[in-house]
């Protein structure tokens, strides 16, 4: 795997982990929902990077983090029965975490 795919995988795992953790608060098992969300978030990020792109949709590494957070929250919500409230809040926080993760990492580890 090249560097971009590894970064996609790690970022997707983090965003999916956050989404799964929030839905796990309302479900039957917090840690299992966190791990399931991390797995599906990483899988979605890697698969998103493998999709063919054209001139209208260029290949950008961080565009999949929001979708990965959503996928992690949905997987954690369905897998561990967190209901509509847990699923809704998990999706909201997972998607927002996926959008904020690149900005946060750039602010912390950017030019210094």
N, C-alpha and C positions, 0 to 999 in steps of 0.2 A: 504494500500500500504506500502511496506517496504521502507527502506531508499534508496536502490539502484534505485528503480523505480521512486522515487521522484526526486533524483538527475538526472536521465535520462530525466525526464520530464522537469525539469528546464533548464538543459543544451540544450536540443533540442529546447525549446522555445526561448532561447537566440540566438542560431545559426539561427533558422528559422526567428526570428525577424530581424536579421542583413541582411539576404538574401532578405527578403520581403521589408525592408526599402530601400535597394539599388535599387531594381526593382521599388519601389514606387516613387523614384525620377524621373523616366522616364515615369511613368504612370499617370493616372488621379487623384489618391488619395493616398498621401503618408501614412497617418495614417491608412487608411483601409488596404492597402497592408502590412503595418507593422503588424497589428493585425492578418490578414489572414495568413501571413507567420509564425507568432508565434504559431498560432493554429495548422497548419499542421506540423510544426517542432516538436512540443511537441507530437502530435499524432504519427508521424513516429518514434520518439525515444521510446515511450512506446511500440508500436507494435514490433519494432525491438528487444526490450528486452524480449518480450514474445515468440519469435520464438525459436523453439527447436534447440539445439546445440548438436554437437557430439564431439569426440576427436580432429577432425581436425579444428573445429571452436569453440573455447571455448567461454563462456559467458563473455564478457568484456563490462563494462558499457559505456565507452566513445567512443566506435567504431561507434556509431550511430550519433554522432554530425555532422559530415561532410555531411552525407546523409540527416539529418534533415535541415541543411542549404540549401542544394540543393532543397529539397522539398518546403521549405518556399519561396525560390526565384521563383520557377516555379509557385507555387500557386499565389503569388503576381503578377507575370508577366502576367499570363493568366487572373486572376480575374480583373485586373485593367489596362489592355491594355498598357503594357509598351514596346511592340515591341521586336524585336530581340536584339537590343543593350541593353536595360534594362534587358531582360532576361539573356543574356550572362554575363553581369557584375554582376547582382544579384547572379547568380549561382556561379561565380568565387569567389566573396567576401563571400557568404554564406558558401561555402565549405571550403574556407580557414579559416573563422572564426570558423567553427566547428572543424577544425584540431588544431587551435591555442588556443582554449578556455581551454582545460585541462592543457596545458603547462603554460598558463597565470595564471590560478587559482592556480596551484602548485607553481609557482614562487612568487605569492603574499601571499598566505596563507599557504605555505609549512612550513617546519622546520624553526624555527626562534630562 
